[in-house]
């Protein structure tokens, strides 16, 4: 265990700058042939916010304070997690041109992808701040809970993504399975509504706490919109569980990464 942790820390320190350069290149490539460039990173979540705000707010008559903001925060957090998961299972096969020429720890590809999505998420949260000012949302010191919430989100994404990255090499249909599961989970994480309020007590709160992404979405909304703090116990618990899963994922990658090219 100690050997794997030491190797992971050493590799992260050695390849961190490479992951930054790779993330920058991906961001530039993504908008290179677009007239609106980086504005698409705002247009996409805003469009989804208006669509789902209409569907759930008007058609299904959901009622939450500052409902468009409520939806936008849910979409922002869920999009970061889901995009990382969907990308993770395709990273090895999609980057064989890099992997076959130079050695890099394979989870660095996932880390770089997460940096790309983190940059987009920061832009979305910039819009959240502007909308909070427009809606005259009262800001309290509990807004600082967004920092440990985002750390948990990053750890959970990195941990689960590293495991999916490994199995994506051996299970060819895994990307399709993950896409289906993510579409299902989107409606079970409270992206567009509050699980704790929609499901009778105490089951709603229990389901919300048992689903890390659902809890982080709810905690982010409470911290930003309603001035409520998150549970340190739950945040620490999910952080520790994420570190355990990350260790499992990294161990699998270190053990089998030399056979990835042959398998593909």
ABEGO torsion letter per residue (X at the ends): XAAAAAAAAAAAAAAAAAAAAAAAAAAAAAAAABAAEAAAAAAAAAAAAAAAAAAAAAAAGBBBBGAAAAAAAAAAAAAAAAAAAAAAAAAAAAAAAAAAABBBBAAAAAAAAAAAAAAAAAAAAAAAAAAAAAAGBBBBAAAAAAAAAAAAAAAAAAAAAAAAAAAAAABAAAAAAAAAAAAAAAAAAGAABBAAAABBOAAAAAAAAABAAAAAAAAAAAAAAAGBBBBAAAAAAAAAAAAAAAAAAAAAAAAAAAAAAAAX
